[in-house]
């Protein structure tokens, strides 16, 4: 396995790092306190091509593989984790659409996503169904040539910025094969979006999508009826690796700040870094971040070369957010009262990274995937 970036990947990462350092990081505190991105940020993100990473070039995208998405999310997360979610959604939803929509739908849906005119959300989670997504309860009843649906999707990242959502509803019987996917414009009559208040990622736009007698047409259906859940699971095989990399980037950014502080701050007549009790814990956490990153990129490499990314992706997802949270915590302690203050970056990073332990499946859910892979469903928990 090649553990080094290609020349093109390295140049790409530097491109996104420069954008993130100039146009994202300086506004992190402002966005966090306002609970919203600064004006014009999404337009600037679109101008970099970040919304079109996984969209084919024929539809205005960059047509890049999953490793490039991982690199982009790392650079954004290091600057401000909250900014990742519209880019993550565009990669995931764009990939699902590209693999399952008709030619007419692709020509209609994908170019606006790539241009940033359509900001997408993933509307799967419900108040009573999170991890158990295969048993979502929102049901669309047949009416005429289409369907009518009412209900609530909740905890939807970037919902307050979204213009469209990939909506999952039950059109058939129980279980995963009764679920269909629809690409829904959020200005459709009967749709309302409400923001939610969070511990961290406060500018990330998490919210509820409320539907009241919303009409869905066959033209909105993505792929075959009853195949929505199967499609999303296939299309999202790498999503947990993406989230792991976002967590790792936050942990690495915190550790970089902690190492810098330890090297500059003096106590008892010498730099803090001379004390093993200060430096060795940071080294341990840096090792964990490095190792978790390799597992996450193993998953993306598998996806990009025709392999199955699910085992390393789920390993990375249960491990990396927990390890990143502990790395940020140790970094905060290293900075002492400077770390505790909301005027510095550590407190926000700690608040932000906690949420990634929940995003796209808890540690228990991802460990279950690994156990079933190793033992089979009959012998796994």
C-alpha positions as CSV (number, residue, x, y, z in Angstrom):
1,X,0.0,0.0,0.0
2,X,1.3,3.5,-0.9
3,X,1.1,5.7,2.1
4,X,2.0,8.9,0.2
5,X,-0.1,11.3,-1.7
6,X,0.4,11.6,-5.5
7,X,1.6,14.9,-6.9
8,X,-1.9,15.8,-8.0
9,X,-3.4,14.9,-4.6
10,X,-0.7,17.0,-2.8
11,X,-1.4,20.0,-5.0
12,X,-5.2,19.6,-4.4
13,X,-4.8,19.4,-0.6
14,X,-2.6,22.5,-0.7
15,X,-5.3,24.3,-2.8
16,X,-8.0,23.5,-0.3
17,X,-5.7,24.3,2.6
18,X,-5.0,27.8,1.3
19,X,-8.7,28.4,0.8
20,X,-9.6,27.1,4.3
21,X,-6.9,29.2,5.9
22,X,-7.9,32.4,4.1
23,X,-11.6,32.1,3.9
24,X,-12.8,29.7,6.6
25,X,-10.5,29.7,9.6
26,X,-10.5,33.5,10.3
27,X,-14.3,33.5,10.6
28,X,-14.6,30.3,12.8
29,X,-15.4,32.1,16.0
30,X,-17.7,34.6,14.4
31,X,-19.7,31.8,12.7
32,X,-19.8,29.8,15.9
33,X,-21.2,32.7,18.0
34,X,-23.6,33.7,15.3
35,X,-24.8,30.1,14.7
36,X,-24.6,30.7,11.0
37,X,-22.0,30.8,8.2
38,X,-20.9,34.3,7.2
39,X,-22.6,35.8,4.1
40,X,-21.1,34.6,0.9
41,X,-19.3,31.5,2.2
42,X,-21.3,29.0,0.3
43,X,-20.8,30.9,-2.9
44,X,-17.0,30.9,-2.3
45,X,-17.0,27.2,-1.6
46,X,-18.9,26.6,-4.9
47,X,-16.2,28.7,-6.7
48,X,-13.5,26.3,-5.5
49,X,-15.4,23.4,-7.0
50,X,-15.9,21.7,-3.7
51,X,-19.6,21.0,-4.3
52,X,-18.7,19.1,-7.5
53,X,-16.0,16.8,-6.3
54,X,-17.9,13.6,-7.0
55,X,-20.1,14.9,-9.8
56,X,-19.0,13.7,-13.3
57,X,-17.2,16.3,-15.5
58,X,-20.0,16.0,-18.1
59,X,-22.4,17.5,-15.6
60,X,-20.1,20.4,-14.5
61,X,-18.3,18.6,-11.6
62,X,-14.7,17.7,-11.0
63,X,-15.2,13.9,-11.3
64,X,-12.7,13.1,-8.6
65,X,-12.4,9.9,-6.5
66,X,-13.3,9.5,-2.9
67,X,-9.7,10.1,-1.7
68,X,-9.9,13.6,-3.0
69,X,-13.1,14.2,-1.0
70,X,-11.3,12.9,2.1
71,X,-8.5,15.3,1.6
72,X,-10.8,18.2,1.1
73,X,-12.8,17.4,4.2
74,X,-9.6,17.2,6.2
75,X,-8.5,20.6,5.2
76,X,-11.9,22.2,5.9
77,X,-12.3,20.4,9.2
78,X,-8.9,21.6,10.4
79,X,-10.1,25.2,9.8
80,X,-13.8,24.8,11.0
81,X,-15.5,21.5,11.3
82,X,-19.0,23.1,10.8
83,X,-18.1,24.0,7.2
84,X,-17.7,20.4,6.1
85,X,-21.3,19.4,6.1
86,X,-22.6,21.0,2.8
87,X,-19.5,19.6,1.0
88,X,-19.9,16.2,2.6
89,X,-23.6,16.2,1.6
90,X,-22.8,17.2,-2.0
91,X,-20.3,14.4,-2.3
92,X,-22.6,11.7,-0.8
93,X,-25.9,12.8,-2.5
94,X,-24.2,13.7,-5.8
95,X,-22.7,10.2,-5.8
96,X,-26.0,8.5,-5.1
97,X,-27.7,10.5,-7.8
98,X,-24.9,9.9,-10.3
99,X,-25.2,6.1,-9.8
100,X,-29.0,5.8,-9.8
101,X,-30.8,8.7,-11.5
102,X,-31.9,8.7,-15.1
103,X,-30.1,10.8,-17.8
104,X,-32.9,13.4,-17.7
105,X,-32.7,13.6,-14.0
106,X,-28.9,13.9,-14.0
107,X,-29.0,16.7,-16.5
108,X,-31.5,18.5,-14.3
109,X,-30.1,17.9,-10.9
110,X,-26.3,17.6,-11.0
111,X,-25.1,20.8,-12.7
112,X,-26.9,23.0,-10.1
113,X,-25.2,21.0,-7.3
114,X,-21.8,21.4,-8.8
115,X,-22.4,25.2,-9.2
116,X,-23.6,25.5,-5.6
117,X,-27.0,26.7,-6.7
118,X,-28.5,23.6,-5.2
119,X,-27.3,22.9,-1.6
120,X,-28.3,19.4,-0.6
121,X,-29.2,17.7,2.6
122,X,-29.7,14.0,3.4
123,X,-33.2,13.5,4.9
124,X,-33.1,10.1,6.5
125,X,-33.2,10.4,10.3
126,X,-36.6,10.7,12.1
127,X,-37.5,11.5,15.7
128,X,-38.0,7.7,16.4
129,X,-35.5,6.3,14.0
130,X,-31.8,7.2,13.9
131,X,-29.4,4.2,13.9
132,X,-32.3,1.9,12.9
133,X,-32.7,3.7,9.6
134,X,-34.0,0.6,7.8
135,X,-37.2,0.9,9.8
136,X,-38.0,4.5,9.2
137,X,-41.7,5.2,9.7
138,X,-42.4,8.2,7.4
139,X,-44.9,6.7,4.8
140,X,-45.9,8.1,1.5
141,X,-49.4,7.1,0.4
142,X,-50.1,6.6,-3.3
143,X,-52.3,9.3,-4.9
144,X,-52.8,9.6,-8.6
145,X,-49.6,9.0,-10.4
146,X,-47.4,9.9,-7.4
147,X,-47.4,10.0,-3.6
148,X,-48.3,12.3,-0.7
149,X,-46.2,12.4,2.5
150,X,-46.4,14.0,5.9
151,X,-44.0,13.8,8.8
152,X,-40.7,15.0,10.2
153,X,-37.1,14.4,9.4
154,X,-34.8,15.5,12.2
155,X,-31.1,16.1,13.0
156,X,-30.4,16.9,9.3
157,X,-27.0,18.6,8.9
158,X,-27.0,21.8,6.7
159,X,-30.8,21.7,6.6
160,X,-31.1,25.4,7.2
161,X,-28.9,26.1,4.1
162,X,-30.3,23.4,1.9
163,X,-32.4,24.0,-1.2
164,X,-33.0,20.3,-1.9
165,X,-33.0,17.1,0.1
166,X,-32.6,13.4,-0.7
167,X,-35.7,12.3,1.1
168,X,-36.2,8.7,2.2
169,X,-39.8,7.5,2.8
170,X,-41.6,4.2,3.0
171,X,-43.6,3.5,-0.1
172,X,-43.8,-0.3,0.5
173,X,-43.8,-2.8,3.3
174,X,-41.7,-3.2,6.3
175,X,-37.9,-3.3,6.2
176,X,-35.2,-1.8,4.0
177,X,-36.8,-2.8,0.7
178,X,-39.9,-0.8,1.4
179,X,-38.0,2.5,1.3
180,X,-37.8,4.8,-1.7
181,X,-35.6,7.8,-2.3
182,X,-36.9,11.1,-3.7
183,X,-35.0,14.3,-4.7
184,X,-37.1,17.0,-3.2
185,X,-37.0,20.8,-3.6
186,X,-37.4,22.3,-0.2
187,X,-39.5,25.2,-1.7
188,X,-42.2,22.6,-2.5
189,X,-45.6,23.5,-0.9
190,X,-46.0,21.9,2.5
191,X,-42.2,21.8,3.3
192,X,-40.9,23.8,6.3
193,X,-37.4,23.8,7.8
194,X,-36.6,24.7,11.4
195,X,-33.1,25.1,12.8
196,X,-31.9,23.2,15.9
197,X,-29.7,24.4,18.8
198,X,-26.6,22.3,19.4
199,X,-23.6,21.9,21.8
200,X,-21.1,22.2,18.9
201,X,-21.0,22.8,15.2
202,X,-23.4,25.6,15.9
203,X,-23.0,27.1,12.4
204,X,-23.5,23.8,10.7
205,X,-27.2,24.3,10.1
206,X,-28.6,21.2,11.7
207,X,-32.4,21.2,11.5
208,X,-35.8,19.6,11.1
209,X,-37.5,19.2,7.8
210,X,-41.3,19.2,8.3
211,X,-43.6,17.9,5.6
212,X,-47.4,18.4,5.5
213,X,-49.2,16.8,2.6
214,X,-46.2,17.2,0.3
215,X,-46.7,15.8,-3.2
216,X,-44.0,13.6,-4.7
217,X,-44.0,12.7,-8.4
218,X,-42.4,9.8,-10.3
219,X,-40.0,12.5,-11.7
220,X,-38.7,12.9,-8.2
221,X,-38.1,9.2,-7.6
222,X,-34.4,8.3,-7.5
223,X,-33.8,4.8,-8.9
224,X,-36.4,2.1,-8.5
225,X,-39.3,2.3,-6.1
226,X,-38.4,0.4,-2.9
227,X,-34.7,0.5,-3.5
228,X,-33.9,3.8,-1.7
229,X,-32.3,2.3,1.4
230,X,-30.3,-0.2,-0.6
231,X,-29.0,2.6,-2.8
232,X,-28.0,4.8,0.0
233,X,-26.2,2.1,1.9
234,X,-24.3,1.3,-1.3
235,X,-23.6,4.9,-2.1
236,X,-22.6,5.7,1.5
237,X,-20.1,2.9,2.0
238,X,-17.4,5.5,2.5
239,X,-19.3,8.1,4.4
240,X,-18.0,6.8,7.8
241,X,-14.5,7.1,6.5
242,X,-15.1,10.7,5.5
243,X,-16.5,11.5,9.0
244,X,-13.5,9.7,10.6
245,X,-11.1,12.0,8.6
246,X,-13.1,15.1,9.7
247,X,-12.6,14.0,13.3
248,X,-8.9,13.2,12.8
249,X,-8.3,16.7,11.2
250,X,-9.8,18.4,14.3
251,X,-7.7,16.3,16.6
252,X,-4.5,17.0,14.6
253,X,-5.2,20.7,14.5
254,X,-5.6,20.7,18.3
255,X,-2.4,18.7,18.8
256,X,-0.5,21.1,16.5
257,X,-1.6,24.0,18.7
258,X,-0.7,22.1,21.8
259,X,2.8,21.2,20.6
260,X,3.4,24.8,19.6
261,X,2.2,26.1,22.9
262,X,4.4,23.5,24.8
263,X,7.4,24.5,22.9
264,X,7.0,28.2,23.5
265,X,5.5,28.4,27.1
266,X,8.0,28.4,29.9
267,X,7.4,27.0,33.4
268,X,10.0,26.4,36.1
269,X,12.7,27.9,33.9
270,X,12.3,25.7,30.8
271,X,9.8,25.1,28.0
272,X,6.8,22.9,28.9
273,X,7.8,20.6,26.1
274,X,10.8,19.5,28.2
275,X,8.5,17.8,30.7
276,X,7.5,14.2,29.8
277,X,4.2,14.6,31.5
278,X,3.3,17.3,29.0
279,X,4.9,16.0,25.8
280,X,4.4,12.2,26.0
281,X,0.6,12.3,26.1
282,X,0.6,14.5,23.1
283,X,2.8,12.0,21.3
284,X,0.5,9.2,22.2
285,X,-2.5,11.0,20.8
286,X,-0.7,12.0,17.7
287,X,0.2,8.3,17.1
288,X,-3.5,7.4,17.4
289,X,-4.5,10.2,14.9
290,X,-1.9,9.0,12.5
291,X,-3.0,5.3,12.7
292,X,-6.7,6.1,12.4
293,X,-6.0,8.2,9.3
294,X,-4.3,5.3,7.7
295,X,-7.4,3.1,8.3
296,X,-9.7,5.8,6.9
297,X,-7.7,6.1,3.8
298,X,-7.5,2.4,3.4
299,X,-11.3,2.5,3.1
300,X,-11.2,5.2,0.5
301,X,-8.5,3.4,-1.5
302,X,-10.6,0.3,-1.5
303,X,-13.6,2.2,-2.8
304,X,-11.5,3.9,-5.5
305,X,-10.0,0.6,-6.7
306,X,-13.2,-1.5,-6.8
307,X,-12.9,-3.0,-3.4
308,X,-15.2,-3.1,-0.4
309,X,-14.6,-0.2,1.9
310,X,-17.1,-1.1,4.7
311,X,-14.8,-3.0,7.1
312,X,-12.0,-0.3,7.4
313,X,-14.6,2.5,7.1
314,X,-16.5,1.2,10.1
315,X,-13.4,0.5,12.0
316,X,-12.3,4.1,11.4
317,X,-15.7,5.5,12.3
318,X,-16.0,4.0,15.8
319,X,-12.4,4.7,16.7
320,X,-11.4,8.1,15.2
321,X,-14.1,10.4,16.7
322,X,-13.4,9.0,20.2
323,X,-9.7,9.3,19.7
324,X,-10.0,12.8,18.3
325,X,-12.1,13.9,21.2
326,X,-9.5,12.6,23.6
327,X,-6.7,14.3,21.6
328,X,-8.6,17.7,21.8
329,X,-9.2,17.2,25.5
330,X,-5.5,16.6,26.2
331,X,-4.6,19.6,24.0
332,X,-7.0,21.8,26.0
333,X,-5.4,20.6,29.2
334,X,-1.9,21.4,27.8
335,X,-3.0,25.0,27.1
336,X,-4.4,25.3,30.6
337,X,-6.6,28.4,31.2
338,X,-5.9,29.4,27.5
339,X,-7.5,26.2,26.4
340,X,-10.5,26.6,28.6
341,X,-11.3,30.0,27.3
342,X,-13.8,30.4,24.5
343,X,-11.5,33.1,23.1
344,X,-9.2,30.3,21.9
345,X,-9.9,27.5,19.5
346,X,-9.8,24.5,21.9
347,X,-13.1,24.8,23.6
348,X,-15.0,25.0,20.3
349,X,-13.0,22.1,18.9
350,X,-14.0,20.0,21.9
351,X,-17.7,20.9,21.5
352,X,-17.6,20.3,17.8
353,X,-15.9,17.0,17.7
354,X,-18.2,15.3,20.2
355,X,-21.0,15.3,17.6
356,X,-19.0,13.1,15.2
357,X,-19.4,10.2,17.7
358,X,-23.1,10.3,16.8
359,X,-23.0,11.3,13.1
360,X,-23.8,8.5,10.7
361,X,-23.9,5.8,13.3
362,X,-22.7,5.4,16.9
363,X,-19.7,3.4,17.9
364,X,-22.0,0.5,18.8
365,X,-23.6,0.5,15.4
366,X,-20.3,0.6,13.6
367,X,-18.8,-2.1,15.8
368,X,-21.8,-4.2,14.9
369,X,-21.0,-3.9,11.2
370,X,-17.5,-5.1,11.8
371,X,-18.6,-8.0,14.1
372,X,-21.1,-9.1,11.4
373,X,-18.4,-9.0,8.8
374,X,-16.1,-11.2,10.8
375,X,-18.6,-13.5,12.4
376,X,-21.7,-13.5,10.2
377,X,-25.1,-12.3,11.2
378,X,-26.0,-15.6,12.9
379,X,-23.1,-15.3,15.4
380,X,-22.7,-11.6,15.8
381,X,-24.6,-9.5,18.5
